[in-house]
Amino acid sequence: MNFDPEGRDYPLYNTQLAEARRREKRMMLINCTKLGSLLLIYVIFNRVMLYPYYILAASVHSGQFIPLPSDAIKYIRSHEELIDSTSFSMAGNLFLVVFSVLFVLLIARLLFRVDISDMMRPRLRHIGQGMLWMPMCLMINTLISILVSILQNYLSHFGVTIPESDFTIKTPDTLSIVMQFCYVILIGPLAEELIYRGLILTLLRPFGKWLAVLMSAILFGMMHGNIPQMSSAFASALVMGIVAVQCGSIVPTLIIHICNNVMASWTDFADALGWQYGTEVYMGMQIMIFFAGTFAVFVYSYRLKIKEDAYALTAGQRFGQVFLSIPMLVYMAYLIVKIVAGFIKAN
């Protein structure tokens, strides 16, 4: 219905619009505050759980219970072979992620009344959706990685180092390989999907699907803490966010995420297991993914559309509202400091 600014109904329309905008701003502030708080709780709890893990690791390694964190840290530092082992670092990652995610989801459900169970319900069609968009996401990751590698090589001539994560299996024993597989291929992707797609999309989707997808991609990228992973993660997260919103589930994106991590860590596992043709198999898979991803771009990319609902606030106003939440600002500042600190340390 069109309202005439000179007509008698316009004052009523203007009043209702102003009230709708105030209501949207208020609800957005509430949800963004919940989201920022949950993300900060995740970070803090991750740090806090380091100490129980040190106690557990030191106690298991020494064969006797070490109750004090300070004694546990001192013991671990005195055993370099323990610190340098892949099983120690991967077991730690598993310990921290599992307990932190469970704690955050519990707080979200009981304290903040945020329920993401709908986003976790698997359906048969989700498998097809995951496999359909997986080649495109992996191709995007590969292309971005190539571009970043070119940038890294260029900057290295000027003495600038761009840091990146190292998941090399330094101690290729059975326990280390199993621990790395559980973390990198299974638990890590599940935890990240629950937090960076499940929570974010659930809390922001009521105020714009594109807003939710964009913010989930930005935070997911920044969370990786280094430019190479951040760039590729952001690009592929845009596609995964759209898929999750369209399907109303993180199951398809979990499938994509697991496949991506398999490809990203293939050579690490191949070297650790001594596969003779690991590199050749990897190159063959990359070629197939490139062709399948290109096919998906030209044939199926038109499906990556999001139909937005009507909102009182404009898209720009809704995006700006996210940054009015103090917990969100604090969390994003933490991610930025982490990225900058890593860059400074590498140089």
Stockholm file with secondary structure:
# STOCKHOLM 1.0

chainA/1-347         MNFDPEGRDYPLYNTQLAEARRREKRMMLINCTKLGSLLLIYVIFNRVMLYPYYILAASVHSGQFIPLPSDAIKYIRSHEELIDSTSFSMAGNLFLVVFSVLFVLLIARLLFRVDISDMMRPRLRHIGQGMLWMPMCLMINTLISILVSILQNYLSHFGVTIPESDFTIKTPDTLSIVMQFCYVILIGPLAEELIYRGLILTLLRPFGKWLAVLMSAILFGMMHGNIPQMSSAFASALVMGIVAVQCGSIVPTLIIHICNNVMASWTDFADALGWQYGTEVYMGMQIMIFFAGTFAVFVYSYRLKIKEDAYALTAGQRFGQVFLSIPMLVYMAYLIVKIVAGFIKAN
#=GR chainA/1-347 SS CCCCTTSTTHHHHHHHHHHHHHHHHHHHHHHHHHHHHHHHHHHHHHHHTHHHHHHHHHHHHHTSCCCCHHHHHHHHHTCHHHHTCHHHHHHHHHHHHHHHHHHHHHHHHHTSCCCCGGGGCCCHHHHHHHHHHHHHHHHHHHHHHHHHHHHHHHHHTTTCCCCCCCCCCSSCSHHHHHHHIIIIIIIHHHHHHIIIIIIHHHHHGGGCHHHHHHHHHHHHHHHTCSHHHHHHHHHHHHHHHHHHHHHTCSHHHHHHHHHHHHHHTHHHHHHHHTCTTHHHHHHHHHHHHHHHHHHHHHHHGGGCCCCCCCCSSCHHHHHHHHTTCHHHHHHHHHHHHHHHHHHHHHC
#=GC SS_cons         CCCCTTSTTHHHHHHHHHHHHHHHHHHHHHHHHHHHHHHHHHHHHHHHTHHHHHHHHHHHHHTSCCCCHHHHHHHHHTCHHHHTCHHHHHHHHHHHHHHHHHHHHHHHHHTSCCCCGGGGCCCHHHHHHHHHHHHHHHHHHHHHHHHHHHHHHHHHTTTCCCCCCCCCCSSCSHHHHHHHIIIIIIIHHHHHHIIIIIIHHHHHGGGCHHHHHHHHHHHHHHHTCSHHHHHHHHHHHHHHHHHHHHHTCSHHHHHHHHHHHHHHTHHHHHHHHTCTTHHHHHHHHHHHHHHHHHHHHHHHGGGCCCCCCCCSSCHHHHHHHHTTCHHHHHHHHHHHHHHHHHHHHHC
//
